[in-house]
Amino acid sequence: IEFVIVEAGTPLLRLVPATPGKDGYDLLGEPLPATPGKELNFNATHVGSVLSNEDPNLLIAEIKGHPIIYRTTVKVDPVLHLEEVNFKSGNINFDGSVNITGDVNSGMEVCATGNISVSGIVEKATIIAGNNIVVGGGVLGKELSKEEKKALESSTVDPAYPSVINFKSFLKAGGGITAKYISMTEVACERDLTVMEYVLHCNVHTNGQILLGQDGGKGCLIGGYSHARAGAVANYLGNDAYTKTYLSVGYSKQVADQHRELHEDMQKQTEILEKVTVGKKTLEKTIAKGFSIINAEQRIQSIDTAMHQVQHQIDSIKRQLSEISVEVEETEDARTTVKKRAYANVYLGINGVDYRLPVETQAGYFHMLNHKIKYVQ
């Protein structure tokens, strides 16, 4: 896997001005007006790149380094080149990208604000990248002993680490993670996890997809607990030994429970507000008819205060529902696709609903339909 380095002055990104487009016709021969193109501008916060003096629509490298491509800019990171990370090199903490042509040995830690590329193997080590992690070889972890878990949990306060750690290898990326294979490792990334051969007994969480064996390789997910917010594609789920394997996609059960509880609380508070409102109107009608009510003014004030408190609670629930509904809507079509076989004792979760495979299934996909997980071959 190539780790790209550019020289200062290298063209990086060209801005093409928007055009008005040309009118056309639809399939029925009816006129189809063109949609004008949308103007975009370069992101002014790019680091390591500048606008060309000769062409204001061209972004070029300002320094020699590793390019990181975004939608409207390209950042050029300085690059640290290492043959191997071991006790001789020490742990690495670098503001930029790191290119390691060999291995990362047991017990070592590599942190970088940009990309981290390892041509060899990562063995019982920690890799934390602000952007992507690429491991040309594999990642070999090991389960922590009970004593090691307690010691690590009591000493780890860095938010980069998960609250519960089960393995000695840890990968965390602000972008995606690519590797040949990953075994007994804590894995967390914001974009896709792409693995050729297998993910074996790992704890995985990604806001992108889990993609196994899509560019060649066995593409197996065996054991462990994996969650992919945007969906998953694998050749095999589980194995013929019926190893318990858990894979969930979409929003989590916790989000589903929270969404349901908020709706129930909203209904409850709305009913309370309706009852209090009716009570206030009844009291006001009684007073209007000339009946004497003891402490009428104070009672109305108390009702107004109660109504204000309930309305405040309803507004708070609405805000929470609005925030959580974005995640629910974005992942409502999440699915798990199996290209070859899914074995028995695989547990699938989709948008908070769990399903255990009782028998082997062939190629197909699992999706949510009427709040139930359905299998389509």
C-alpha angles and dihedrals in degrees: 000000000000122000105206122222122186129197124231109278095030112142109247112169134006124207112218111202115238119258129211092238129222127274116243144166134267126230091277093053094253118142113268113198117218122248110230116241118256118245116237130190133204115263104253093211096071115137123209093014134084139185114268115253089219097046122029090196094059127083115204135185114269094192139020109267150095117312119227111194123216130173098270104011145028122227118206113209125199107245131227112206119203133172093209141347111230140127089292094058094036125210116325126228110170136171098222135022128323126212116194115186094190136030137312106229129220117288095017129125129211120188126175136165092222132034126326119208122187117184094189135038131312109215122190091325140126123248120182120176132178088216130008133352119207120184113186091193124032140283116246116193136169134215116257120240118240090256092050092049092053093046093048095045092050093048101039114090098147108117088218088076125074118250091242118042121189103165140053094230120073129181121183124172134178085208129025135316125225125184143151092236138342126207131184095346139137105237128188128165140156096222135031126329106215119187129169105201115017149326104218126191095334136145106232132182123172133163087208129051133298106232116185125182095351094132096038131298134089095293099206132165109197127174128332131073120290132178126186116181095200098042140269138258121191139156093222134018115197122342142256090272086066093235110187106257125179122199126169130180135187118023119349130253088253090058091046091051092047091049091051094045092050091052091049091048091048091053091048095049091045091054090049091050091050092051093048091047091052090049092052093049091049091051092048092050090050091052091046090057090059100255116148113241120189111239090354095162093049091048092053090048090050090050091049090051091050091048091050092051093049092046090050089053091049091050090051091051090049091054092050091047091050092053095046094042090064090062092043093052094045093054104032091107096047114136143175117234122200114195098188118003145343116201131216118272092041111134115211125194125191120180093337097315117113129208130180118212106232094189139015118282131200128226114321142098138267121220141160120266123170091345091305130104111246129193119218118191 
